[in-house]
Amino acid sequence: EIYTLSLHDALPILVIETAIYRAMGAKRRDIACIYIIYVVIVALRIIIASLILGIATAFAIANTYGKNLTDTAATAFGTVGNAPQFSVFSLESPMLIIVIGSIFIVSLIASIQPLLRNVRRNPVQDIRD
């Protein structure tokens, strides 16, 4: 089975779950908290997958082209004698924090519209449909 990391496939199920929660007496705020926790879990999965793929790709590129890039940079800048090692990727890069923060922010922003739509729906009509 192919595993997806998106909310798109889960939204019809979440509409039914929302209707059932509302019929059992859950408040809109409770349902919103459930959705936000779900979005955070999906965002964490995306972050983990992105970091694994990104770091593996960066290390593969660094191992394949790192020496050649160092030689090219040393020649271009005229520091052939004792040129510092050129690095494509570093784990201390501030870009990692920016990417992780961006994934969280985009996930939360993308969840606002479905969250508002599903919380405002009529639970009786959703259960009938």
N, C-alpha and C positions, 0 to 999 in steps of 0.2 A: 504494500500500500504506500502510495506517495504521500508524504507529510507536508502540509502547507503551513506557512507561518503567517497567514493573513486572517483577518476578521471576516472577509467576504463570504466564505463558505459557512461560517458559524452564525451569521446574522439571522437567517430564518429560524434556527433553533433558539436563538436568544429571544426572539419575539415571543415564541411560545412560552419559554421560561419566564419571561417578564410578565406575561399574562397570568401564569399560574401563581407567581409570587404575589402579584397584585390581588388576585382572587383570594389568596390566603391571608391577606391583610398587610403585606409589606408596603412600606411607604416609598414614595418616589426617591427619597434620599437614600434609602437602603439599597434600592435597585441601582442607583447611580454609583454607589460605593462598590457594588459587585462588578459593574461594568469597568470601572476604573482599575480595580484589582486585576481583572482579566486583561485589560489593555497593557498594564505594567508587566504581567507575566509574558504576554506575546512580545512586548518590546525587549524584555530580557533575553528571550530566545533568539530574536533577531540580532541583538548585540553580540551574543555568544557566537552565533554562526558567522556574523560579519568579522568579528575579531579573529576567529580561527582561520577563515579563508583569506582575509587580508594579510595577516601576519605570515601565514604559510606562503602566500604569493610574494610578499616583499622579501622574505628570506630566500626564496628560490631565485628571484631576480638578483638579489645581492650576491648570492653564491655563484650565479652564472655570469654576471656581468660586472661584478664589483671590482676586480683587478683591472679589467679593461677600462672601466670608468675612471679609476684612480689614475691610470697612465694617461688617459686622454685629458683629464683635468690638469694634471701636472704639466703636460706639454702645453696646454692652452694658456696656463697662467705663468709658465716659465719657471716653475719650481721643480725641476727634474731631480735635483740632488736629494733633498730630504722632504719630499711631499707627504703631507698627512694622508691617511687612508680615507678615501671617499666612501661615504655610506649612503645607501638609498633609504634606509629605514632605521629608526631607533625606537626602542621601547619607551624611552623617556620623552618622546615627542609630545608636545602639547596638542597636536592634531588628534591624538587618541581620545582625549577628554572632550574635544569639540565634536568628534564623530559620535561618541556615546551620548553626549547631551543633545545633539541634534536628533538622534533616533528617538530619544525619549520625548522631546518636544513635538516632533512630527507625529509620533504615535498618539499623544494626548490631543493634539489639535485635530487629527483625523478622526478621533473617536467622538468628538463633541456632537456632530450632526446626527449620527446614528443613536447616540445616547439620548439626546433630546427627543428625537422622533419616537423611540421605543418607550421612553418613560411617559410620554404624553398620550400614548395610544389607549384606547378603550379595552380593558382586559376581557370583557365579556365578548366583544366582537372578535378579538384575536383568538379566543378559545373556540368559538364557532367556526372560524375560517380554518 
